[in-house]
Amino acid sequence: MKIVKQIADLSSVTASWLLSSRSLARKRAGKRTHVLFCMCDHYEPGTGKVTAEVGSGRVDDLLREYPRIADAHHDSHGCKPRRTWFFPPHYHQHGWLKKLVSLCERGYGEVELHLHHGKQEPDTSENLRATLRQCVEEYGIFGIFGDFDGGKQYGFIHGDWALDNSRNGEFCGVDDEITILKETGCYADFTFPCYNDATPKQINSIYYAEDDPLRPKSHDTGKHVCAGGPHRHHDQSNRDLMIVAGPLHPHFRHGRLRGLRVFGDSIDVEQTVTPTRIDQWVRTGISVKGKENWVVIKTHTHGASDGEIAIGPSMHEMFSHLETTYRDHEDYALHYVTSRELYNVIKAAEAGEPGEDPAAYKEYRVRAPVYDSSPDVMEASAMLQGMVAKSYRG
């Protein structure tokens, strides 16, 4: 049965991708294509149950190596590639978050929220809501999270991919999770795609998921974000959450027909980045409907455990191809963005803003955080640790 499902999924993704990529290419014809590249890092220094010494070494490697990579590259506006580190509270220990903030202070990226819960036992709505609010408060000590309309706003990636209790009750337990995320200040979710039951049917799109608080996986389908669309309704609703998906596409491993697989937005040891794969990301054409020449490439990595890829020579190769193909070409412009900046650009397109350059809208809605690594806070409070431990103990 597993093989049959894999074949069916491969056929469905391939057919959908071929049809949509051709259609989107026609809609972009005659217009300059702006490529918005966003790299989301599920940053977990202690993953693999490593010692504190190993985890600290991973963080130190990042602080040393990422600036060397980023400083060697720039987009069409001269901006270096800035990564978004989605950091979970169960690894807020040993000063790891404080060190990560010091990298953000230097302009190399931003921190958003990653949460694992519901592993040992299902989480509850009440505990989830309290945990998210406590994360916003404690991360805020370092200036983490941007501001909109007087409140902190955060981007989110769900641990184990199980957004809205979408893995048959495992790794979550909360059917009204989307409502709770929106209530606590989440501006968008960046979890998908993935290779399990949690991944939505609606692939390669940016859309609003409307929560059904009594059923799981409300993000399975939703309403496309459209240029000039009814954005005010979605801003005011506590049940609509923007889902920003990464590319899901067919890929021929080793260039062979029998190597045909479905590849997503992951950058790791198994799914290394090649020029062909980058070009497929662009051809996938994820965009706001009506603004198809602003192409979104949201990728993800696990930068702590996959450091040889995430802060290794392959990063230079990836950025070099993006720059030579999509920066140094009259038909394209390249923009390196964080998840917050990407969200702001999407909201500007949705609002029907007339500008042709998305870089003008990177600060459109959620204001940039003001990072401060000086507070002498080395770990999460006992309160936050206890909230997380109620349903997740590693």
N, C-alpha and C positions, 0 to 999 in steps of 0.2 A: 504493500500500500504506500510505503514511503517513497519508493521509486516512481510509482504512478503519479503521486502528488508532485514530485520534483519535475517530472516531464511536463505535467499540466502547467505548473508555475512558469517553467521556462518558455513554453509555447505562448502563454498569455502575456508575459512581460515582453517577449520578442515582438509579437504582433502589435501590441500597444505602442511599444517604443518606435517601431518602424513607421507606423501611421502618424504618430504625433510629431516625431522629429521632422518628417517631411513637411507636414502642415505648418509647423512653427517656422521652419526655414523659409517657406513662401511668405509668411507674414513679416519676416524680418527683411525680406528682399528690398534693396534700395535704401536701407537705413543703416547707420553705423551701429554695430552691436557692442553693447557695454557688458563686459563679463565681470560679475561681482563674485569674488572668491572669498569664502568664509571657512576657516578651519576650526572646528570645535573639538576640544580635547577633553575626553572623560579622564580627568587627572586624579589618579588614585595612587599615591606614593607607596602605600603599604600593601597593594594588591599582591596576592600570592602568599599571604601570611609571612612576609619577609620580616626580618628584624628591623628595629628602629634605625639601626646603623645603615642598613641597605636602603631603607626608605629615604633617609636623609641624604644619602649619596645620590639617589635619583633626582632629588630636588636640586642639589648642588650642581649636578650635571646639566640640568635644564638652565639654571641661572648662568652657567658658564657658556654653554654651547648655543642656546637659542639666539642671543644677541649677535654672535658671530654669523649665524645664518641670515638673520633678518637684515643686518646692516649691509649685506652684500647685494640686496635686492630692493627694487622699488616698482611701483605701479605707474600708470600714466600721469598721475599727479605728484609723483615723487615720494609717495607714502610707502614705508616699509611694510612687509607682511606682519600683521598683528593677530596673534592667536587668541581664541577665547577658551579659557580654562574653566570647565564645569567641575566644581570642587564639592565633594560630599562631606557632610559634617562628621561622619565617623572617622575621617582621616584628619580632622582638625585637632592635631596633636603634634608634639615635638617641634612646634614652631613652623610647621610646613606651610600653613596658610599665610603666616606673617612673611615668610620668605617669598612666596608667590606674589604677594602684594608688592614687595619691593621691586619685582620685575615689571609690574604694571606701572609703578611710579615712574619708571624709566621710559615708558611709552611703548612697551613691547606687546601689550595686549590688555585683556580685561578678564575679570572673574565673574562667573555666573553660578547657578545652583544645580548640583547633581544630587539626587537622593535615592538611596537604596532603602527599601522598607518591605515589610510583609514577607520576610523569608522564613523565619522560624515559626511564625504564626501570622495570620492576617492582621493587618493594621486596621485601625478604626478611623472614621471620619474625624472624630474629636481629637485624637492623638496626632493625626496628620496635620490638621489645621494648626494645632499648637506647635508642632515641630517646625513647620514652614515659617510661622511668625517668629519663632525663637531664632531660626537661622537668619532671617532678615535682620533681626536686632543684633545678633552677635557678629555676623559678617560685617554689619554696618559700622562696627567699632573701627574697622580699617578703611572705611569709606567705600566699601564694596556696594555695588548696585547703583544704577542711575536713578534719576528722579523725574517724575511727571506729575504735575498738578498737586504738588506738595507731598507726594508719597513715593516710597521706594518701589521700583519696578525691577523684576528679575526675569532672565531667560532660564529655561528649565530643560534638563534631560533626565529621564526616568531611569533608575538603575534596573538592570536586567530587562530593559525594553518594555516593561509591563505597565505602560501608561493606562490609567483608568481600568485597572484590574483585568487586563486583556489576555492574561496567560492562564486562563482556567483557574483563577483564584490564587495563583502562586505569585510571590514577589510583589504583592500590592495588598489586595483585599478591600479596596475602597472604590465602590461603583460611582460615587459622585466626586471623584478626584478632580475632574476638569473644572467643576464649579468651585472647588476649594482652591485650586491653583489660581483661578481668576480672582477670587475674593481676597487672596493674600498678596496680590501684586504681580502675578506672572503675566508678562506681556506676550510671550509666545513659547511654544514647545519645539525643540530641535532634536527629538529622540530618533526619528526614523529616516531611512528604512532599516529593517533588520531581516533576519532569516528565520523567524518563527511566527507563531500564530498572532503575535501582537501587531505585526506590521499591517497597516491599513490597506483596504482594497484600492483606495484612491491613491495612486502612486504618482510621482513626478509632478507634484503640484503644490501650490500654496493655498491653503483654504482655512475656513473656520469650521471647527468641530463644535456642534451644539450638544451640550451634555444632556443625557437622560440619566438623572441621578439614581434611577432604580435598576439600570442595566449596565453591564460592562462594555468597554470598547466603543464609546461614543465617537471616537475619532476615526472609525472605519471609513466613513464618507463625510463630506461636508460641502459647504458652499465656497466656490472659488473666490479668491480675492480678485476683484475686478477694478480696473482703472475707472475712476469716477463712480465707483459703486457706493452702496448705502453704508459707508463706513461708520456713520454716527450710531447706527443701531448696534453694531458689533462693539463699539467702544463702551456703550452704556449697559450692555447685557453682561450679567455675571455667569452666563452659561455658554458663551461663545469664546473659544480659545483659538488663536491662530496657530496652525500647524505649518512649520516650514520644513519641507521634506528635502532630503538629498536625492541625488540621481540613482535610479535603479535601471539597469540596462543590460542587454546581452553583450557578452565579451568572449572572444576566442582566445583561450589560454594557449600560449606558445604559437599563436597564429594558425591553429589547426581546427578543422571543422569538428572533429570529435572532442575538442576542448571547449566547446560552446557551454558557457555557464552564465548564470545571472550574477552580475557584480553590482554592488551598491556604492555607498560613499565612503566606505572604510579604507583607511590607509594603514596597512599593517604588514606583517611579515608574509602572510599568505596572499594578500591583495596589494602587491607593490604598485607604485604609480609609474606608468609608462606614458610616453607622448600619445600613443593611441588611446589610452584610457582617458587622459585629460581631454582630448578632442571629442571623445564620446560624451563626456560630461557636458561639454558645450553644446553638442548636437542634441542632447536630451532637452535642452531649452526650457528648463523650469523658470517660470516667470509669472508676473501678474497679468491676468487676461486683459488684453488691450494695450499692454506695454511689453510686447514679446521681444523687443530688441534690448531689454534689460534682463540679461540671462543670469540666473542665480545658480551658483555652485556651492552648496553646503556640504562639506566633508566632515568626517570624524576620525579620530584616532584615540588610542589609549597611550598617551605620551610617556607615562611613567614606566609602564611595563614593556612597551614597545619603543624604548628610547633609541635603539639602533636604527629604527626607521624615522621616528618622529623628530629626532634631533641629529640625524646622521646625514651622510652625503646625498642620499636620495632626495632630501628636501631641496638642496641646491639644484638638483636636476629638475625637480618639479617646477620650482619657481622660474628657472631659466627657460623652460619650455613655455610656460605661461607668458613670460615677458617677450620672448622672441616671436611668438606666434600671435599673441593677443594685445600686447602693448606696442610693439614696434611694427604696426601694420595699420594702414590708413582706414581699413574697414572695421577696425576694432578699437576698443579702449578697455584697459584692465584696471580694476579697482579692488584693492585688498581691504576687507571690512571685517569688523568684529560682529558677533551675533546681534548686538544692540544696534550698531550702525546699519546692518542689513535690515533689521526690523523697521528702523526709521525710514529707510529708502522705500521699503514696501508700502509703508503708510502714506508716504508722499505720493507714490504712484496711484494708490487707491483713492486718494483725495483729489486726483486729477490735476496735480501741480504741473505747470506747463514746461518747466525746464527740461532740457534734453540730457543734461549731465547729472547722473545720480549722485555724484560726489557732493553736489550742492545740498543734499538732503540728509547727510549722515548724522546731523544733530537735529533732525526735524521735530522729534517728539520727546523721546526719553533722553534727558540730558546726560552728558558724560559724568561718570563717577569722579570724585576727587580722592585719589588713593593716599593712604597714610599708613606706612608700615611701622611707625614709631611706638604705638601702644605695646606694652610688654605683656601681651596675651599669647600664651604658647599652646593653649588647647581650649576646646569647647568647655562650657560650664558643665557642672555636674547635672544641672537641670536638662540641658540639651542632650548630653550623653544618655541620660535616663530615658528621654523621649524616644531617641533612636533605638535604644536597646530593647524597648518593649516589643518590637517586631523584627529587628535586624541585629544580629550579633556576629556578623562576619561570615 
